[in-house]
Amino acid sequence: QVQLVESGGGLVQPGGSLRLSCAASGFTFRLYEMNWYRQAPGKERELVATITNGGRTTTYADSVKGRFTISRDNAKNTVYLQMSSLRPEDTAVYYCNRWPDYWGQGTQVTVSS
């Protein structure tokens, strides 16, 4: 069955960086567009970044544009989210997604001094 397993979250100071990973299994990864979402306490889940199946096209939420980079390694069945210049408002649980039905368990990112 489809599985998405995120890793790489943690506590980081404002201005710091983290790289999230999402290991996929149970489907032909290279055929699917992949997404990263996040959900902050008391807020709705929001789309952060998308990457097409071949990795040539990426899109970002305005709030992370220029600071976050989504990438993928189809040989490793893994999608990444490199996050830089982190802000307290980036604090959230980050989820890997294969639209529409498949979600990982989430990884907590906390940006705080």
C-alpha contacts under 8 A as a table, 3 or more apart, distances in Angstrom:
res1	aa1	res2	aa2	distance
1	Q	25	S	7.60
1	Q	26	G	4.82
1	Q	27	F	7.52
2	V	24	A	7.44
2	V	25	S	5.75
2	V	26	G	4.27
2	V	27	F	6.04
2	V	102	Y	7.17
3	Q	23	A	7.97
3	Q	24	A	5.71
3	Q	25	S	5.21
3	Q	26	G	6.16
3	Q	102	Y	7.68
3	Q	103	W	7.87
3	Q	104	G	7.02
4	L	22	C	6.19
4	L	23	A	5.69
4	L	24	A	4.68
4	L	25	S	6.69
4	L	96	C	6.74
4	L	97	N	7.58
4	L	102	Y	7.57
4	L	103	W	6.33
4	L	104	G	4.55
4	L	105	Q	7.59
5	V	21	S	8.00
5	V	22	C	5.26
5	V	23	A	5.18
5	V	24	A	6.61
5	V	96	C	7.72
5	V	104	G	5.33
5	V	105	Q	6.66
5	V	106	G	7.76
6	E	20	L	6.96
6	E	21	S	5.50
6	E	22	C	4.26
6	E	23	A	6.49
6	E	95	Y	7.14
6	E	96	C	6.68
6	E	104	G	6.30
6	E	105	Q	6.97
6	E	106	G	6.04
6	E	107	T	6.03
7	S	20	L	5.76
7	S	21	S	5.27
7	S	22	C	6.44
7	S	107	T	6.12
8	G	18	L	7.07
8	G	19	R	5.95
8	G	20	L	4.53
8	G	21	S	6.16
8	G	107	T	7.20
9	G	18	L	7.12
9	G	19	R	7.59
9	G	20	L	6.24
9	G	107	T	5.30
9	G	108	Q	5.26
9	G	109	V	4.94
9	G	110	T	7.94
10	G	107	T	7.93
10	G	108	Q	6.12
10	G	109	V	5.04
10	G	110	T	6.10
11	L	109	V	6.17
11	L	110	T	4.73
11	L	111	V	5.91
11	L	112	S	7.09
12	V	16	G	6.01
12	V	17	S	7.20
12	V	18	L	7.67
12	V	109	V	7.80
12	V	110	T	6.29
12	V	111	V	5.00
12	V	112	S	6.28
12	V	113	S	7.62
13	Q	16	G	5.49
13	Q	86	L	7.62
13	Q	111	V	5.42
13	Q	112	S	5.03
13	Q	113	S	4.99
14	P	85	S	6.96
14	P	86	L	5.34
14	P	87	R	5.07
14	P	88	P	6.40
14	P	111	V	5.75
14	P	112	S	5.99
14	P	113	S	6.50
15	G	84	S	6.94
15	G	85	S	4.13
15	G	86	L	4.83
15	G	87	R	6.39
16	G	84	S	6.05
16	G	85	S	5.50
16	G	86	L	5.47
17	S	82	Q	7.50
17	S	83	M	5.39
17	S	84	S	4.32
17	S	85	S	6.29
17	S	86	L	6.24
18	L	82	Q	6.15
18	L	83	M	5.25
18	L	84	S	6.69
19	R	80	Y	6.84
19	R	81	L	5.60
19	R	82	Q	4.38
19	R	83	M	5.94
20	L	80	Y	5.50
20	L	81	L	4.98
20	L	82	Q	6.37
20	L	83	M	7.89
21	S	78	T	6.70
21	S	79	V	5.89
21	S	80	Y	4.53
21	S	81	L	6.53
22	C	78	T	5.42
22	C	79	V	5.21
22	C	80	Y	6.25
22	C	96	C	6.25
22	C	104	G	7.97
23	A	76	K	7.89
23	A	77	N	6.05
23	A	78	T	4.59
23	A	79	V	6.81
24	A	27	F	7.78
24	A	29	F	6.92
24	A	77	N	5.42
24	A	78	T	5.93
25	S	28	T	7.87
25	S	29	F	7.39
25	S	77	N	7.08
28	T	31	L	5.88
28	T	32	Y	7.50
29	F	32	Y	5.76
29	F	53	N	7.82
29	F	74	N	6.67
29	F	77	N	5.79
30	R	53	N	5.52
30	R	54	G	6.73
30	R	74	N	5.44
30	R	77	N	7.42
31	L	53	N	5.38
31	L	54	G	7.75
32	Y	52	T	7.01
32	Y	53	N	4.78
32	Y	98	R	7.27
33	E	50	T	7.15
33	E	51	I	5.73
33	E	52	T	4.36
33	E	53	N	4.50
33	E	98	R	6.87
33	E	99	W	7.80
34	M	50	T	5.80
34	M	51	I	5.52
34	M	52	T	6.61
34	M	53	N	7.16
34	M	79	V	7.46
34	M	96	C	7.49
34	M	97	N	6.01
34	M	98	R	5.21
34	M	99	W	7.21
35	N	47	L	7.35
35	N	48	V	7.50
35	N	49	A	5.69
35	N	50	T	4.41
35	N	51	I	6.48
35	N	96	C	5.91
35	N	97	N	5.01
35	N	98	R	6.38
35	N	99	W	7.50
36	W	47	L	6.32
36	W	48	V	5.49
36	W	49	A	5.28
36	W	50	T	6.52
36	W	81	L	7.57
36	W	94	Y	6.86
36	W	95	Y	5.64
36	W	96	C	4.74
36	W	97	N	6.04
37	Y	45	R	6.57
37	Y	46	E	5.44
37	Y	47	L	4.39
37	Y	48	V	5.03
37	Y	49	A	7.05
37	Y	94	Y	5.73
37	Y	95	Y	5.08
37	Y	96	C	6.42
37	Y	97	N	7.20
38	R	45	R	5.52
38	R	46	E	5.48
38	R	47	L	6.62
38	R	48	V	6.63
38	R	92	A	5.87
38	R	93	V	5.44
38	R	94	Y	4.26
38	R	95	Y	5.83
39	Q	43	K	6.30
39	Q	44	E	6.01
39	Q	45	R	4.31
39	Q	46	E	6.30
39	Q	92	A	5.19
39	Q	93	V	5.33
39	Q	94	Y	6.60
40	A	43	K	5.36
40	A	44	E	7.28
40	A	45	R	7.33
40	A	91	T	6.39
40	A	92	A	4.17
40	A	93	V	6.39
41	P	92	A	6.97
47	L	50	T	7.95
47	L	60	Y	7.99
47	L	61	A	6.75
48	V	60	Y	5.73
48	V	61	A	5.14
48	V	64	V	7.15
49	A	58	T	7.09
49	A	59	T	5.53
49	A	60	Y	4.41
49	A	61	A	6.35
49	A	69	T	7.98
49	A	70	I	6.47
50	T	58	T	5.47
50	T	59	T	5.24
50	T	60	Y	6.64
50	T	70	I	7.09
51	I	55	G	5.65
51	I	56	R	7.48
51	I	57	T	5.80
51	I	58	T	4.50
51	I	59	T	6.74
51	I	70	I	6.66
51	I	71	S	6.91
51	I	72	R	7.82
52	T	55	G	5.05
52	T	56	R	6.45
52	T	57	T	5.51
52	T	58	T	6.58
53	N	56	R	7.91
54	G	57	T	7.90
55	G	58	T	7.17
55	G	71	S	6.69
55	G	72	R	6.42
58	T	70	I	7.04
60	Y	64	V	6.59
60	Y	65	K	5.66
61	A	64	V	5.66
61	A	65	K	6.16
62	D	65	K	5.20
64	V	67	R	5.43
64	V	68	F	5.64
65	K	68	F	6.23
66	G	69	T	7.78
67	R	83	M	6.15
67	R	84	S	5.18
67	R	85	S	6.09
67	R	86	L	7.71
68	F	81	L	6.74
68	F	82	Q	5.50
68	F	83	M	4.46
68	F	84	S	6.03
69	T	81	L	5.67
69	T	82	Q	5.02
69	T	83	M	6.59
70	I	79	V	7.34
70	I	80	Y	5.62
70	I	81	L	4.59
70	I	82	Q	6.34
71	S	79	V	5.83
71	S	80	Y	5.20
71	S	81	L	6.56
72	R	77	N	7.71
72	R	78	T	5.74
72	R	79	V	4.17
72	R	80	Y	5.84
73	D	76	K	5.41
73	D	77	N	6.07
73	D	78	T	5.43
73	D	79	V	6.37
74	N	77	N	4.81
74	N	78	T	6.47
75	A	78	T	7.95
83	M	86	L	6.66
86	L	90	D	6.46
86	L	111	V	6.71
87	R	90	D	5.38
87	R	91	T	7.56
87	R	111	V	6.08
87	R	112	S	7.96
88	P	91	T	5.64
88	P	110	T	7.34
88	P	111	V	4.71
88	P	112	S	5.86
89	E	111	V	7.58
90	D	109	V	7.57
90	D	110	T	7.47
90	D	111	V	6.70
91	T	108	Q	7.77
91	T	109	V	5.38
91	T	110	T	4.58
91	T	111	V	5.45
92	A	108	Q	6.05
92	A	109	V	5.52
92	A	110	T	6.64
93	V	106	G	5.78
93	V	107	T	5.37
93	V	108	Q	4.36
93	V	109	V	6.01
94	Y	106	G	5.27
94	Y	107	T	5.29
94	Y	108	Q	6.26
94	Y	109	V	7.04
95	Y	103	W	6.63
95	Y	104	G	5.76
95	Y	105	Q	6.81
95	Y	106	G	4.50
95	Y	107	T	6.70
96	C	103	W	5.82
96	C	104	G	5.38
96	C	106	G	7.10
97	N	100	P	7.54
97	N	101	D	7.82
97	N	102	Y	5.67
97	N	103	W	4.66
97	N	104	G	6.61
98	R	101	D	6.69
98	R	102	Y	5.14
98	R	103	W	6.61
99	W	102	Y	6.34
